[in-house]
Amino acid sequence: MDSCLSKPVTLDVLKQTLAVYAERVRKTRV
């Protein structure tokens, strides 16, 4: 994660990351 944050992140990449993270959280809690 740290290496990814160090690099310039575009909104598209950020949205995609949030989407994947949200899916993982949902699967974990469910």
Secondary structure, 3 states (H helix, E strand, C coil): CHHHHHCCCCHHHHHHHHHHHHHHHHHHHC
